[in-house]
């Protein structure tokens, strides 16, 4: 089931990654392409362009399936015409051939299809797409080797049934230093960039973006299956944490200090992998076996968004890992009954290879005064 949806998701995420790469190449040689939203987060032509592109393609193929996504067109409507024109141009270059050229109104309507007021859900479970057009916009703006992810998932009756993550800056680890002893690095793909897919009951798979042609992708060819790492000891695990949080703010810091030096890990220390930017690249690290654990603390007055986690959840799960809140409960994508835009994990989010999950939950529980 859902193979047609998976095929479409892979195709549109791959095209969205090419849109991001094209915008990024011109980012530092053009004016007016980096903006700041009212919540002080950066946004670019690519953020809006990806959402418009994905919305247009999915609505054409699956008109009855709503979209939950990060952006809306309000900022575009209040900004310079240069920004809107740039978004239209970027999207036009990557959309399927149509009978007529895209207009500014077409693009803004496509963006708003995933916006906050586009669809009102009820208590009854629904089928819908969840999109993060660019998770890690700050990484996108850094250029170089900083990671960012285009993430798309399909939710059916409260369960994530498929997910696709595109990471244009993903690189093979040629040093092999971060791979557990005796375990092959299945994520060391040729070329720059990677795309990861997961389908319920079918595992998690990955391939290089450079191996995907401009034509429709054949999902069953050229993919390498991904598995989480085999680490069973907390002190030997490789950890990722949010870019905005410190190790000392997490309950595990009571038992372990951290180091980023993989060549000199002392007793009582764990290895912290500097992985920038966003949450989805950390899920990608765990699902590909490069990291053992991603732990995120829920901050007061900070809303955790569904699109920052949905696609990562199925990719980690199908690779053999586990995702819960800090109490060990599954993340409930339907907790926000009206909009399906927020999740409310108790304490925070814990993503592991599965082997370490209960051990870390016990450490968190024993440090309840910190949690």
N, C-alpha and C positions, 0 to 999 in steps of 0.2 A: 504493500500500500504506500501511497504518497510518493511514488517514484517520479511521477510527472512534476509534482511540486518540488522535489529535490533537484531534478534536472534544471528547472527554471531558476531555482535559488542559486545553484552553482553558477549558471550562466550570468545572472544579473550581478552577483557579487564579484565575479571575475571582471566584468565590465566596469563595475564601480571602482575596483582597485586600479584599473587603467585610468579612469577619470581622475582619481586621487593622484596618481603618479604624474599625470600631465599637468594638473594644477600645481603640484609641488615643484615641478621643474621651473615653472614661471613665477612661483611665489616670491622669490627673493630678487626678481628683476622687474617687478611691476608694483605700482602703487595702488593702494585702496583695496587690497585683497584680504587683509587681516582686520577683523572687527572685534568688538567686545560687546557681548549681550548685557542685559540689565543685571544678570547675576554674576557679572564680572568674568565669565568664562569666554575664551576666544572662540570665534567662529569664522569660517572661510567659505569661499566659493564652493569648495569640495564638500563641506558639511551639507549645505543646501542642495548641491548638485547630486550627491549620492542619494539623498532622500527622494528627490524628484524622480531620478532615474529608476530607482527600485519601485517606487509607487506606480509610475507609469507602466512599467513592464508587468508587475504583478496584477494591476487592475485590468490590464488587457487580457491576461491569461486566466485570472481568477477573480472576476468582478464582484463576486459575492463574499469574498473573504476580506474583512477589514484589516487595517494596518495600524499598529501602535508603534509610534516612532518619536524620536527626541524633539525634532524641530517643528515649527510652524512658520507661516509666511509673514507674521507680524513685523519682524525685524527687517525683512526684505522690503516690505511695503513702506517702511519709514526711513529706509536708507537711500543712498544715492542710486540713480538709475544705472550707474556703472556696475554696481554689485549685481543687480538683477540681470542686466544684459550679459554679464560674464557667466552667471549661472545658466541662463538659457543657452548660451553658446556651448558651454561644457556639456550640458545634457544632450543637446541636439547631436553632438558628435558621437554619442554612445548609444542612443536609442535605436530600436529596431526601425527599419525603413517604414515610413507611413505615407498616407495619401497627401498630407499637407504639412508644412513646416510648423514647429512648435511656436506658440506665442508665449508672452510673459504670463498671461492669464492661465494658460495650460500648465505651466511650471508651478505657479503659486497654488493652483488648485490641487496639483499632485502632491505638493508638500503638505498642504493642509489636510489631505486625506489621512495622514498619519498623526495629525495634531491633536491637541487635548480635547477639543470639542467636536471632533469628527464623528465619533461613534460612542453611544452610551450603552454600556454592557449592563446586564442584569445579574441576578444571582445564578441563573442557569449557566452552566459551562458553555463556552463559545469556542468557535474555531477562528483564529486570527494569527496574523504575522506580527512578530516583534523585531524591530530594526533599530540598531545603533549605527547611524550613517558613518560616523568616525568615532570610535572609542579611543581616546588618547589624542585629542586634537593638539595638545601641547607637544606630544611626540611628533605629530605631523609637522608642526611648525619648527621643530628643532632641525628637521632634515637629517642628514648623516645616517646613523644606524638606529636612531630611536624608533621604537615600535609604535604602530597604531593599527587598529583592526576595524574592518567593516564586518558587522555581525548581523546575521538574519536567522530567525528561528520561526518554526510553525508550531503553534499550540492548538491542540485538539482536546476538548473536554477536560481542560486543566492540565493536560500532560504535553510536554514538549516531544514532538514526534520526529523532528529533523532540525538540523542546524548547519549553518555554513559560516565559517570565519575566513576572511581574506586578510592576509598580513603582507603588504607589499615590501616591507623592509626586512622580513625574516631572512636570517642567514644561517648557513650550516656552521656548526661549531668545529672548526678545523683542528683546534687544539685537543678536543675530546676530553678535556680536563673535568668537565662537569657531568660526565656520564658515569653511572655507577659501574663498579668493577664487574666485568663479565657480561655487561649489557650493551648490545649494539645500539648506536644512535640512529634510530629510524627517522629522526627529524632532520638529519643532515642531508638535505636535498640539494641537487645541483641548481645553480643559478640563484638569483635574488628574488625573494618573495615566495610565499606559500599560501595554499588554500587548504583548509581543513573542513571535512564534512562528517556528519554523524547522522545516522538513521536508526530509529529505535529498533533494537534487536539485531542490527547489522554491523555494529562496531563503529569505530572512528577511523577515518582515512585521511591521508594527506598527500599532496603532491606540489611540485614547484609551479608557481604561476607562469614561469617562462616556458613550460611545456604545454600550456593551454593555448590553442589557436584562437583566432577571432571568430571562428564558426562555433556552432552549438557544441557543447562539451558532451562527450560520451562518459558518463559518470563511472562506468565499470572498467575503464581502461586506464592503466598507468598509475594507479594509486597504491600507496604503501600503507599498510595497516598500522595504527598507532596504539601503543599501550602505555599505561602509567608505569613509573619506575617500580622497582622491587624492594625499596628500602623498608625495613621493619623496625628500625631503631630511631627514636626521635633525634638523638644527638648526631646521627649520621645523615639526617634529612637535609634537603636543600629547600630553603624557604623563599617565598615571595611575599611582600607586604605592599599595601597601597603607597603610592608616591607621596601622599600627604601625611602618612603616619610613620611613627618611629617604633623601633623594636621595643623600646622602654615603655611604650604605652600599651603593650600587649601582655596578657597574663603569663605567657611563656617566659617572659623576661625574668620572672621570679626564680625560675629554675635554670635558665640558660642565658648567657650573654651571646652576642652575635658578632660575626666578622664577615667581611666581604672578600677576604684573602683566602682563596681556595688552597693555597700552598702552605698555609700555616694556621690550621684549625687547632686550637688548644683545648685541653680538658674543660668541660663546662661551656663550650662554645658550639654554636650551630652556624652553618654557612647561609648567609643572606645574599641572594642573587639580586643585584641591582637591575630591575626590569622596568623600563619606562616606555610607554606611559599608558595609563588607563587600567581597567580591571580585566578586560577580555584577553589581553596579551598574557596575563598571569594564568588564566584558565588554559590558554594555548600551551604555556610552558608545562603545566601539570599534565595535560592530556597527551602531550608529545613525549613525556618522560624526562624532560629536562629539569623540572622542579618536582619536589615531592609534596609540597604544601603551599597553598596560598591562604593566608588568614587576614581577614578584614574586620576591624572593629566598627560597630555601628555607633555613630556620634549623635549626641542629642541635637535635636533640631535639624538634622541632616536627613533628607529623604533618599532612600536607596531605590534607584530606578530599575525597573524590570529589564530594560534593554542592556544594562550593564552586566547582566548575569545569565539571561535565559539561554542564549546560544552556547555559552561556556558550560552551563550545567549539563546539557546533553552530550557535549563533546567529551567532558571528563567522565561522565557516567558510562558512556559506551566504550571508553578506553579502559575501563576497569576501576575507576576512581569513585569518590563519594563526595557529595555536597550537602551540607546541612547548615542550620544555624548553630550557635554555641551551646544550645540545649540538646542538640542531636535531632531536631525536628527538620523535616523536609521544607524547603523554601516554597511558600504558597504563592503562586503567580496570580491566583484569584482573590487574594486578600483585599485588594483594591477592587471592590465589586463593581464600581461604576465605570472606571476608566482603564483598569488593568495596567496602570503605569508605575505603580509603586509596590515594593515588597517590604515586609516588616519582620526581618529575622531577629530573633531574640539574642541580644548581645552582639551579634555580628555574623559573618559568613565564614565557614570553614570548608576549604576545598583540599582534599588529600588524595593520595594514591589508594586509599581504602585500608591498607595495612596499618597505617598510622592513625586512623581516624579516632578510634576509641581511646587510644593512649592520649592523644591531644585533648579530646573532650574531658578526660579525667584531670589533666593538668589545669584546664580552664575551670573546671568545677571546683578543684581544690584551691584555686586562686579567686574564689567568688568575691572576696573583699575588693579585688581590683576590678573584676567584671562589673 
